[in-house]
Amino acid sequence: MNFRAALIATTALVLIAGVAQAAEQTIVTTAQNLDGSTTKTVTTTRYYYPDNDLNNNGIIDSTEFPVYAYNRWDRNGDGFVTDDEWEVGAVRWYGPANNEYKTYTYWDKDGNGRIDPSEFGTQLTTTNLYSIWDTNADNTIQGDEYAVATFRLYDINNDGQMSLEEWKNAQ
């Protein structure tokens, strides 16, 4: 990882720690050695996305990603993505010049004026958004990928820095 990527990842982790609740999982394993002694191994993992890592394995996989994205797009937390929330999310997550995300009415399949989690998940999987976050294409979003993508998401003007206004908007 080059210096700029490491700096971005570190800054993003600091940002994420302020935005998301972190959780820790400690696993203690004991192994019986051939000589009869035992070896204890303690592994502690810190998760910055416990509400989105539904199976608590330390990664966001392709089945968990739509839930994560939906929760971020539904800015008022009412359980639906409105037209205004969709506009902000689509531009922020896909970029203003990308038309892959189509239109709000395209995503709102039942035409009721709001996008529910099922509609969102179905449409999200037809785009390449997950592959943008899963940079090594291993079908998981690891901590470093999450940090870089999240930083990029909140760095609205793409200058590689987090301004106070961008920070406030991330909350």
Secondary structure, DSSP 8 states (H G I E B T S, - for coil): --HHHHHHHHHHHHHHHHHS--EEEEEEEEEE-TTS-EEEEEEEEEES-TTT-TT-SSSEETTTHHHHHHHHH-TT-SSSB-HHHHHHHHHHHH-TT--TT--HHHH-TT-SSSB-HHHHHHHHTTSSHHHHH-TT-SSEE-HHHHHHHHHHHH-TT-SSS--HHHHHHH-
